[in-house]
């Protein structure tokens, strides 16, 4: 089996499940109402609707074992998620063109930039890790059945000292596909599914930590016939980053991929700086010159120092809120220039609705880095 093929069987182990803790702590009354898969899903749709994870990126150290249990190889993968059904894995350096893209209930495998395989079928492994929030309950139950998980079988148990729900199997029955979910934080802690060979894959999630209020596992182990066959360790985890839709578009796979990643890294750094209240750091996304400009309904501001001063006057730390970008669109003007359109979103404590607006920027590649030289927002 080649170094990439096995991933088709194991994709469910990804960190996609990140669960929001929010401010809600379910009490006994709520928990007593959860007596079926349907009631569990409906409970979660109510209590996680506002605070669920929408996008996620991370790096993954992948360790594979041989039949004797010895390490066979170790590789680094880059992974991106956008719920409900977009998932991408770059095996090693993205510039090498070895990538799997999962979108619109289909998967596309690229090797050395060439499309080598297309498979039709839903991205089922994302279902109970957040995708169910986007589907009607009946649709989620139907998708579970397609995964050969019986949603009519529902029980409570414990796992490693913690109370859990089990979907698809009776307590102590490890012979059929099933999903285990933590009863306090509602993250997946174990999952069983059939491989193409008919063997049952046992996926165990471990070492959960909170990232920006979301419970995320740091390790995942895979077992087949009682033997560990793969371990995944996650790091550089980013919750709700800005991800262009083109990342998950197989038709755009080879279109200036490196440029777009560089541009998105610029915006991601802006997001992190803003959310730390650091406007000097935020301004590093711009060319440091007197010729750059920003345009808004208040007029035109010229020059790096003037733009920084205007930001500092208009956004004291206590009024900055939490920022994220989305809805990116790219137009390549030349090897040196890109025109980029996107949306900014600001969340303020105590305010239910996001403050949103659109921007269009001109970006120039300067000394190998993409920087903003003109910025119009409204």
C-alpha positions in Angstrom: 0.0 0.0 0.0 1.5 3.4 -1.0 2.1 6.2 1.6 -1.2 8.0 0.7 -3.7 5.3 0.0 -4.3 4.4 3.6 -5.6 7.9 4.3 -8.9 7.0 2.5 -9.7 4.6 5.2 -8.6 6.8 8.1 -9.9 10.2 7.4 -12.5 10.1 10.2 -9.7 10.5 12.7 -9.1 14.1 11.9 -9.4 16.9 14.3 -12.7 17.9 12.7 -14.8 17.3 15.7 -13.7 20.3 17.7 -16.5 21.0 20.2 -17.6 24.3 21.7 -17.8 24.7 25.4 -19.4 28.2 25.0 -21.0 29.4 28.3 -23.6 26.7 28.4 -23.1 23.9 30.9 -25.9 21.4 30.5 -27.7 20.6 33.7 -29.4 17.4 34.8 -32.8 18.5 33.5 -31.3 18.8 30.0 -29.4 15.6 30.2 -32.4 13.7 31.4 -34.2 14.8 28.3 -31.6 13.1 26.1 -32.8 9.6 25.7 -32.3 8.9 21.9 -30.1 9.9 19.1 -32.7 12.3 17.8 -33.1 14.1 21.1 -29.3 14.3 21.4 -29.0 15.9 18.0 -31.8 18.3 18.6 -30.4 19.3 22.0 -27.0 20.1 20.4 -28.5 22.0 17.5 -30.1 24.3 20.1 -27.2 24.7 22.4 -24.3 24.8 19.9 -26.0 26.8 17.1 -24.2 30.1 18.0 -20.8 28.9 19.1 -19.9 25.9 17.0 -16.6 25.7 15.1 -16.9 26.8 11.5 -13.4 26.5 10.2 -10.2 24.9 11.4 -6.6 24.4 10.2 -3.8 22.4 11.8 -0.7 20.4 11.2 -0.6 16.7 11.9 2.3 14.4 12.7 1.3 11.0 11.3 3.0 7.9 12.6 2.3 4.6 11.0 3.2 1.2 12.5 4.0 -2.2 10.9 2.5 -5.5 11.8 5.0 -5.9 14.7 4.1 -2.5 16.2 7.3 -0.8 15.1 7.2 2.7 13.6 7.2 2.4 9.8 7.2 6.1 8.9 6.4 9.5 10.2 5.1 12.4 8.0 3.6 15.8 8.4 0.2 16.7 6.9 -1.5 20.1 6.6 -5.3 20.0 7.0 -8.1 22.5 6.5 -11.8 22.2 7.5 -14.9 24.1 6.6 -18.2 22.7 7.9 -20.4 21.1 6.9 -18.6 19.1 4.2 -15.3 20.6 3.1 -12.0 19.0 4.1 -8.5 19.1 2.6 -5.3 17.2 3.4 -1.9 18.3 2.0 0.6 15.5 2.4 3.9 17.2 3.1 4.8 20.4 1.4 1.7 21.7 -0.5 3.9 22.8 -3.3 4.5 19.1 -4.2 0.8 18.8 -5.2 -0.1 15.7 -3.1 -3.5 16.5 -1.8 -7.0 15.1 -1.1 -10.0 17.4 -1.3 -13.4 16.4 0.0 -16.3 18.6 -1.0 -19.9 18.4 -2.1 -20.2 14.7 -1.2 -17.2 13.8 -3.4 -13.5 13.3 -3.0 -10.6 14.2 -5.3 -7.1 12.8 -5.0 -4.2 14.7 -6.6 -0.6 13.3 -6.8 2.2 15.5 -8.1 -0.5 18.0 -9.2 -2.4 15.4 -11.3 -5.9 14.2 -10.5 -5.6 10.5 -10.1 -8.9 9.5 -8.5 -12.4 10.8 -8.0 -14.9 9.2 -5.6 -18.6 10.0 -5.2 -19.9 9.8 -1.7 -20.6 12.0 1.3 -18.0 13.1 3.8 -19.6 11.0 6.5 -16.8 11.2 9.0 -17.5 14.9 9.6 -21.2 14.3 10.4 -21.2 14.1 14.2 -18.2 16.5 14.5 -20.2 19.5 13.5 -21.9 18.9 10.1 -25.1 17.8 11.8 -25.6 21.5 12.8 -26.2 22.3 9.1 -28.6 19.5 8.3 -32.2 18.7 9.3 -32.3 16.1 12.1 -33.9 13.5 9.8 -31.1 14.0 7.2 -28.5 13.4 9.9 -30.2 10.2 11.0 -30.3 9.1 7.4 -26.6 9.8 7.0 -25.9 7.8 10.1 -27.7 4.8 8.6 -25.6 5.1 5.4 -22.6 4.8 7.7 -24.1 1.6 8.9 -24.7 3.1 12.3 -28.1 2.4 13.7 -29.5 5.6 15.3 -32.3 3.7 16.9 -29.8 2.1 19.2 -28.8 4.6 21.9 -27.4 4.0 25.4 -25.3 5.6 28.1 -22.1 4.3 29.6 -18.6 5.4 30.7 -15.3 5.6 29.0 -12.0 6.2 30.8 -14.0 7.4 33.8 -16.2 9.9 31.9 -19.9 9.5 31.1 -20.7 9.0 27.4 -23.5 8.5 25.0 -23.2 5.6 22.5 -25.0 5.8 19.1 -25.4 2.6 17.2 -24.6 -0.1 19.8 -25.5 -1.5 23.1 -23.1 -1.1 26.0 -20.1 -3.4 25.7 -20.9 -4.3 22.1 -17.8 -3.5 20.1 -18.7 -5.5 17.0 -20.6 -2.9 15.0 -20.1 0.6 13.7 -20.9 3.2 16.5 -20.1 6.6 17.8 -19.2 7.6 21.4 -19.7 11.1 22.6 -18.7 12.7 25.9 -21.8 13.6 27.9 -20.4 16.8 29.5 -18.6 18.5 26.6 -20.2 16.7 23.7 -16.9 15.8 21.8 -16.4 12.5 20.1 -14.1 10.3 22.1 -14.3 7.0 20.2 -15.6 5.8 16.8 -16.0 2.4 15.0 -16.4 2.1 11.3 -16.0 -0.5 8.6 -12.9 -0.4 6.3 -13.3 -1.5 2.7 -11.8 -4.9 3.7 -14.7 -5.4 6.0 -12.6 -5.1 9.1 -13.7 -2.8 11.9 -11.6 0.3 12.5 -11.4 1.6 16.1 -10.6 5.3 16.4 -9.7 6.7 19.8 -9.5 10.4 20.5 -7.4 11.6 23.4 -5.7 14.6 25.2 -8.5 17.1 24.8 -7.7 20.8 25.4 -9.7 24.0 24.9 -8.7 26.3 22.0 -10.7 29.6 22.0 -13.5 27.8 23.9 -13.6 24.7 21.7 -12.6 21.2 22.9 -10.1 19.7 20.5 -8.2 16.4 20.8 -4.4 16.5 20.4 -3.9 12.8 19.8 -5.8 10.1 17.9 -4.9 6.4 17.7 -6.3 3.9 15.2 -6.7 0.2 15.9 -7.4 -2.7 13.6 -7.9 -6.2 14.9 -6.7 -5.0 18.3 -3.4 -3.6 16.9 -2.5 0.0 16.7 -1.8 0.9 13.1 -1.6 4.7 13.2 -1.2 7.7 15.6 -1.9 11.3 14.8 -0.6 14.3 16.8 -2.1 17.7 16.1 -0.3 21.1 16.5 -0.4 24.7 15.2 -4.2 24.5 15.7 -6.1 27.5 14.5 -9.8 27.9 15.2 -12.1 29.8 12.8 -9.3 31.0 10.5 -10.1 32.7 7.2 -10.1 30.0 4.5 -10.9 30.8 0.8 -13.6 28.6 -0.8 -11.0 28.0 -3.5 -9.0 25.8 -1.1 -11.7 23.2 -1.4 -12.4 23.7 -5.1 -10.6 20.9 -7.1 -10.9 22.9 -10.3 -8.8 25.6 -8.7 -6.2 23.2 -7.2 -3.3 24.1 -9.4 -4.2 27.8 -9.9 -1.6 29.9 -8.2 -1.9 27.8 -5.0 1.3 29.1 -3.4 0.3 32.7 -4.0 -3.1 32.3 -2.4 -1.7 30.6 0.6 0.8 33.4 1.1 -2.0 36.0 0.8 -4.2 34.1 3.3 -1.3 33.8 5.7 -1.2 37.6 5.7 -4.8 37.9 6.6 -4.5 35.2 9.2 -1.7 37.1 10.9 -3.8 40.3 10.8 -6.6 38.4 12.5 -4.3 37.1 15.3 -2.8 40.5 15.9 -6.2 42.3 16.0 -7.6 39.8 18.4 -4.6 40.4 20.7 -5.3 44.1 20.6 -2.0 44.8 18.8 -2.4 47.3 16.0 1.3 47.7 15.4 1.4 44.0 14.7 -1.8 44.3 12.6 -0.1 46.9 10.4 2.7 44.6 9.4 0.3 43.3 6.7 0.8 46.6 4.9 3.8 47.8 2.9 5.7 50.2 5.1 5.7 53.2 2.8 4.1 56.7 2.4 2.3 55.6 -0.8 -0.1 53.0 0.6 -3.7 54.1 1.2 -6.9 53.0 2.8 -10.4 54.1 1.7 -13.6 54.2 3.7 -16.8 56.2 4.0 -14.7 58.7 6.0 -12.3 59.3 3.1 -8.8 58.5 2.0 -5.8 58.0 4.3 -2.3 58.0 2.8 0.9 56.6 4.3 1.7 53.9 6.8 2.1 56.1 9.8 -1.1 58.0 9.1 -3.1 54.7 8.7 -1.7 53.3 11.9 -2.6 56.5 13.8 -6.2 56.4 12.4 -6.6 52.8 13.5 -5.3 53.7 17.0 -7.8 56.6 17.3 -10.7 54.7 16.0 -10.2 51.4 17.7 -9.0 51.5 21.3 -8.4 48.1 22.7 -11.7 47.9 24.5 -13.6 48.5 21.2 -11.7 46.2 18.9 -13.8 43.1 19.4 -12.9 39.7 17.9 -12.1 39.7 14.1 -12.2 37.0 11.4 -12.3 37.1 7.6 -14.2 35.0 5.1 -15.7 35.0 1.6 -12.4 35.5 -0.1 -12.2 36.0 -3.9 -8.9 36.4 -5.8 -8.0 37.9 -9.2 -4.5 37.6 -10.4 -3.3 40.7 -12.2 0.3 39.7 -12.7 3.0 37.7 -11.0 3.5 40.7 -8.7 -0.1 41.9 -8.0 -3.4 40.4 -6.8 -6.8 41.9 -6.4 -8.6 40.4 -3.4 -12.1 40.8 -2.2 -13.4 39.5 1.2 -15.6 40.1 4.2 -14.6 41.2 7.7 -16.6 40.1 10.7 -16.3 41.6 14.2 -17.9 40.1 17.3 -18.5 42.2 20.3 -19.3 40.9 23.8 -22.9 41.4 24.6 -23.9 42.0 21.0 -25.8 39.2 19.3 -25.1 40.1 15.7 -21.8 40.4 14.0 -20.6 43.7 12.6 -19.8 42.8 9.0 -18.5 44.6 6.0 -16.7 44.0 2.7 -13.2 45.0 1.6 -11.2 45.0 -1.6 -7.5 45.2 -1.5 -4.6 45.4 -3.9 -1.7 43.3 -2.8 1.9 43.3 -4.1 4.6 40.7 -3.6 7.5 42.5 -2.0 10.7 40.6 -1.0 8.8 37.3 -1.3 5.9 38.4 0.9 2.4 39.5 -0.1 1.6 43.0 1.4 -1.4 45.3 1.2 -0.8 48.5 -0.8 -4.4 49.7 -1.2 -7.3 48.9 1.0 -11.0 49.9 0.5 -13.6 48.8 3.1 -17.2 49.5 3.7 
